Amino acid sequence: MLASLILLWLCVFIIIFLLKSQRPKNFPPGPLVLPIVGNILHLSLDNPLKDFERLRKSYGNVYSLYMGSRPVVVISGVKAMKEALITKGTEFAGRPQDLFVNVATENKGVILTDYGPSWKEHRRFALMTLRNFGLGKNSMEERIHGETQYIIRTLEKSIGKTMSPQVMFHNAASNIICQVLFGTRYEYEDEFIKTIIQCFTENAKIANGPWAMLYDSFPMIRRLPLPFNKAFKNIEICQNLAKRLLAEHKETRVPGEPRDFVDCYMDELDKRGNDGSSFSEDRLSMYALDIHFAGTDTTSNTLLTGFLYLMTHPHIQERCQREIDNVLKGKDLATFEDRHQMPYTQAVIHEIQRIANTVPLSVFHCTTTDTELMGYSIPKGTMIIPNLTSVLNEEGQWKFPHEFNPENFLDDKGEFVKPESLMPFSAGPRMCLGEGLARMELFLIIVTLLRKFKFIWPEDAGEPDYTPVYGVTLTPKPYHMKVELRATQ
């Protein structure tokens, strides 16, 4: 009798769950939703990118999944992506707020803040301040060239030998944004920069890894001592370091004479006083860390991907070097404007961005109102996953979608063209605010290094493995490079 009663209640529970998790009317299609787990079993928790592509082939460019009981819409393909992120940009500009990454960062950054007055204020301030630091005596180009000299010194110590470039590129990207944010650069062995980068690297893997997905899908496990707690410790470490820097800034700053981004923010606080805005000293440390992470991980991983492919495609590297030598003849340094005279090098750098696919699922979005997408009804508050991978290798959008080939960005006359399907920085209102800085960094660093050095895949390294390590950002597997000085510079 008891067993029968238990079985009856179990059946009732399953029926209620199935009815509750049924897709709303005209909601995008998707696989069968299982009780409790939703569609978690349809995805590899370690790397779901292939699963997203498999489901896309079954259900189309707009389909739905359930993470536990949470409905999620996955967008693929350039047509659906443009409609959501550009045409209806504000309707898809929200951020889901009860996710692992939001809880970990206390919703105090700018990347993960929900769409609204606070986000608009802080994004506008960041764009204006970063633009201002691109001008004047100590311009962004000068900062990039200055840091590139430290990369050159590191490489010169390894002439004729093999070296691992991972730490070098991560530190260089970090230092460029550190100078903008804090007015300081750090030696590559400095404990501050080593700690920050280690924490960022670990958190980038945790945030899109299996434990974060379980955290998001099953809130009941959040208080358990599980591996995702490592990310909270890392953020606490970074915040303590940032707060120490902010305290030093407060002691040494001269109001109205900003040296860096942090000083500009403190000046803004002085101007606003108690005007009820979202600007606050408490928010500044996470805001700065947010921009630091965005400006470090993506750029460094794109550089690592770029030199992996340049080494293993020497004919492409050599053609770039011939063009660089020709354009920069008689000049000490490249400028960002020189890119207009380097169509092939431009094509190579953009192909590196495409193949690197650095942020494969962008940053998750959320609908801010009831809306439609490709004929489907999407309720307000629905989590949206933009599958940028699908756009960067979409059949019909690229001449060579599945191989590294600069011809993807060259027309029949050999001139550089940029297809609309290149979205490494996402698109629309939530487009990466550091796009301009990242593009300048990639061009100036790659051109400067190719002008001076030849990069060779080591003879004893075996076949290159292009399979990236999955996370919020895709990272190339660790590799070594052989460096030689070029005879002609």
N, C-alpha and C positions, 0 to 999 in steps of 0.2 A: 504493500500500500504506500509506504513512504517513498520507495523507489519510483513508483508510478507518479506520485505527486511532484517529486523532484524533476522527473522527465517532462511532465506537463508544463511546469514553470519554465524549464529550459527552452521548450518549444515556443512558449509565449514570448520569452525574452528575445529569442532569435527572430521571431516574426516581427516584433515591435522594432528591433534594430534594423531589419531589412527594409521595413516600411519607412523608418526615419531616414535611412541613408539612400533611399531611392532618389534618383536624379530628378530635380524639379522639371517642370514642363519646359521643353525646348532648351534644356541645358545640354552642353556638349556631350557627345557619347563617350563611352569608355568601358573598360573591362568590368566584369561582375564584382560588386563590392561585398567583401566578406565581413561577417560580424566581428566586432572589436578591432581587427587589424586593418580593415578597409582594403586598400590595394598595396600595402607594404610588401606583400609576398610577390608582387609583380615586378619589383625593383631590386636590383643589387644594391645593398646598402653601402658597399665599398665604392662603387662607381656606376651610377644609374644611366650614364649618357647613352650607352648602346640600347638600354631598355626604352628610353624615351624615343629613340629612333624606330625601334621595333613597334612600339605602340602607335607612333605616327603613321606607319605604313598600314596598320590595321584600322585606325579610327580617323585619320585625316590630320590636317594641320592645326585644328583646334579640338582638343579632347580633354576629358576630365578624369581625375583620379581622386581617391579619398585617402588622406593620410590619417589613419585612425578614423575619426568621425568628421574630420575637416575636409571640405571639398576644395579641390585645387584644379585650376584650368592651365593646361600646358599649351603654349603658343609656339608654332614652328612655321618656318617659311617666310620669305620676305614680304609677301602680300599681307598675311595676317599680322606680321610684326609691325608693318607700317601703319595699318589701320589702328592697332591698339596703342602703340607708343607715340605715334606722330599725329595722325588724323584725330584720334580720340585721346590725345595725350593726357589731358587733365582727368579724364574719367578712369584712367588706368595708372594714375600717378601716386596712389597710396602705397603704404608699406604695411604688411601684416605685423601686428604689434605684440602678439603673444608667442613669439618664436625664440629659440635659443639665443640667436645673435642679438635680439633686442634686449632680452633679459640681461645678458652678459654685459652689454654696453650701457645699460640703464637708460636707454633711449635718449642719450645726451649728445650723440654725434650729429652729423648732418646727413650721412649716407642712409641711415636706417630710420630717421625721424619721419613720422607720418606726414602726409601732404597737408599743409595748413599754414597759418601765419608764422609760426615759429620756424618751420622749415624754410619758408620763403625768405624770411629775414636773414637767416644764417647763410643760406645759399647765395643770396644777393651780396651779402657782405664778403663772403669768400671769393666770389667771382671778381668783385671790384678790387679787393686787396691783392689778389694774385695778379690781376692785370696791371695794377700799379707797380708791382715789383718786377714786371717785365720791362719797365721803362727806366730811364735815368742812368746815372753814372754806373751803379752796380747792377747792371741789367741781368736778366735771366740767362742770356747767352754767356755773359762773363762768368756767372756762377757755374754753368755747365762746363765751360772750357777749363775753369779752374779745377774742378773736380776731376775732369778727364786727365789732367796732368798727373794726378795721383794714380789713376789706372795705368797710365803709360809707365810710370816708375815701377809699379808692381810687375808689369809685363817685362820690362827691361831686365829685371832681376832673374827672369826665367828664360832668357834667350837661349835657344838650343836645347832646352829641357821641356819636360811636360809639367803642366800645372792644372789645378782645379780652379775654374773661374767663379764658382758659386758665391763664395763669401765676398770676393772683389766686387762683383756687379751689385749684389745686395747692399753692400756698404756704400758704394758710389751713389746709387739711387737714393738711399736713405740720407746721405749727407747733403745732397742737393735740396731735398725738401726740408731737412733740418735747418739749413741756412735760411730758407725762406721763413720757416716757422719761428725758429729760436735764435737766428743770427749766429749760429755756431756750427762748425764742422768738427768731426771727431776722427782721430786716427783709427785705422782699421782694426787695431787691437784694443781699442778703448772698451772698457767694460759696459759703459752706457749703451753704445751702439750694438755691441754683441748681445746684450740682454734683450734690448728692444726687438732686434731682428729675430732672435730665437723665439721669443714669445709670439711675435706676429706669424712666423712660419708655422709654428705648432697650431695656433688658433685658426689659421687659414685651412688647415687640414681637418681640424675638429669640426669647424662650423658647417662644412658640407659632407661630413663623414657620417657613419652609421649611428653613432651615439647621439649626435645632434638631431638626426631624423627621428630617432626613437623618443628623444626629449620633446620634440614638437608634436609627435603623434599621440603620445601617452602621458599626459600631465601627471598622472599618479606616480610616476617614477622619479620626478624631479628632485625630491628630497633625499633620494638614495645616494650612497657614496659610490657613484659610478664614474667612468673615465671622463665624462664631459665636465666634471668639476675642475679638471686641470685648466680649462680655458678661463674659468672665473679667477683662479689663482694668478694666471698669466696677466689678466687685465688689471688685477690689483697691483701687481708688481710694476706694470707700465704706468699706471696712474700715479703711484708713489714717486716714480722717477720724474714724470711730467710735473707733478706738483712741486717738486724740489726746484725744477727749472723756473716755474712760474714765480715761486717765492724769490728767487734770485733776480728775476726780471723786475718785480715790484720794488726791490731795493735800489736797482741801478737805473731804472728808466727815467727819462725826462719827459713829462707830459707834453704832448704836441710835437715831439720829435721822434717818431717811431723808427726803430731800427729793423723791425721784423713784424711778422704777422701777429705775434702775441702782443707786442706793444700797440699795434693798431687796434686790437680787440679791447685792450685796457683803456685806450683813448676813447673808444666807442662807449665803454661803460661810464667813463667820466662825463661824456656828453649827454648820455641818456638819463643818468641819475636814477631816480625811482619812477620812471615813466610807465612801468607795468609791462615792458617788453620782455621777450624771452632771453635777452642777454644777461648773463650772470657769471660771476667768477667761478662759481661751482661747476658751471657747464664747460668752462674753457678747457680744462685738462682733457676731457674726453673728445671735445671738438678738435683739438690739436692732434690727438692721437689718431682720430678718424682720418684726417687729411694725411697724416704721416703714413698710415697703413696703405691708403689708396695710392699715394704717390711713390711708394717703395716697392710693394710686392708685384704689381702689374708690370712696371717698367723693368725691374730686374729680371723677371721671368721671361719677358719678351726679348731682352738682350741675350739671355742664356739660350733661348730657342734660336735666335738669329745666328749666333756664332756656331751653334751645333750644325745648322743647315749650311752655313757658308763654308765651314770646314769640309763637309762631306759632299759639297757641290763646288769644287775648286774652279770650274769654268765660269760659274756665276760670280764667285769672289773676284776672279781676275778681270772679268769684264767691268765690274764695279770700279776696281782700282784704276783701270785705264781711263774711265770716264772722270773719276775724281782727280787723277793727275792732270788731265787735260783742262778741266774747269778751274782748278785751284793753282795752276801754274803761276809762280811768282807771288802767291799769297801766303801769309804766315798761318792764318786760321780760316776755317770754313765759317760762313755765316748761314743762318737759317734761310736767307733769301737765295743762297746758292742752289737750293733744291730745285728751283725753277729751271736751272740749266743742266740738271742731272735726271733726265726722265727714266733711265734704266735703274739708277740707284734708288730713286723714289719708288719705282715699281717693286724692287727687291725688298725695301723696308716695309712697304704695305703688304707684300706677300708674306713677310715674316709675321706681321700682325695677324693676318688671316689664318696662317697655319698654326700660330701659337695659341689662338683661341683662348686667351688668357683667363677670361671670366666666362666660362661656357654657359652658365645659366643666369648670367647677369646678376642682379640683386633682385630678389623676389619683389613683385609688385602686389598691389591690392586695388580693387575697384573702389572708387570714391562715391559712386552712385549706381543705381540700376542702369545697365547699359546693354548694348548688343555688340557682337563681334562675329563677322562672317555669317550673319543670319541667326546666330545662337543668342539666347538670353542669358546674361551674366548678372546675378544679383549683386547689390552693394555689399562690400566686405569680402568678396571672394578672392582668395589668394591666387596670384597669377605667376607662373614660371615662364619667362621668356627663354626659349631654347635657342640661344644665339649660335650654338654649334650648327643647327639646321640651316641657318642663313649663310654661314661662312663656308659651307661646302654643298650648297644646294645645286642640284642638277638643273641646267638651263640658265643659271645665273653666272656661271664661271666657265671659261674655256677648259680649264683643267681643275675641276673641283676637288679631286682626291690626290693631287700631287703638288709638290713644291715647285712652282713655275711662275717666274715674274711676268710671263706673257699674259697672265690674268689681269694685269694692269697696264698693258700696252696696246695701242690700236695698230692698225695695219701700217701706219707710217712710223711706228716706233715711239710715238708720243705717249706720255703718261695719261691714263684715264682712271677715274675712281668710280667704280660701280656703286649703285645705291645699296647694294647688298653687303657692303663692308660696314659692319656695325660693331667693331671691337669695343667701343666705348658706350654701347647701347644707343638710344635715340630718344628724342622728345624731351619733355620737362625734366626727366630724371637722368639725362645724359651725364656722363662723368664730368665733373667740373674741372678736373685736371687734364682734360684732353690736350689743350694747347701746350702745356708744359711737357706732357709725355711725348707728343709728336716732335717737339724741339729737342728733347733729350735723345730720343732714338736716332734722329738724323745726325746731330752733331757728334754724338759719341761714336756711332758706327762709322761715319765718314772719317773722323779723325783717326780712329784706330786702323781702319783699312788703308789709309794713306801711309801709315808708318810701319805696319806689321803685316806679315803673311801668317795666316792661321792654318795649321795643318792637323788633320786627324792622325793621332799617333799610330805608328805601324803595328804596335803590339796591343792595340785597344780592341781588336776584333771588330765585328760588324756593329755599326751604330744602332742604338735602340731609341727610336723616336717616340715610344709610348710614354705619355706624360704621367705624372703622379697626380691623382685627382684631389681636388679640394675646392674652396671658394675660388681659388686661382689654380690653373693647371701649371705644374712645374716640371721642367725636363728632369729626367733621371740624372743623377750626378755623372759627370763625364770629365775627361781631361783633354787639354789642348796642347799642341806644340806650337811655340811662337818663334818666328824668325824676323829679323829686321829686313825690310825691303831694300833692295839695291837702289831703286828709283823712288824718290819721294818728292 
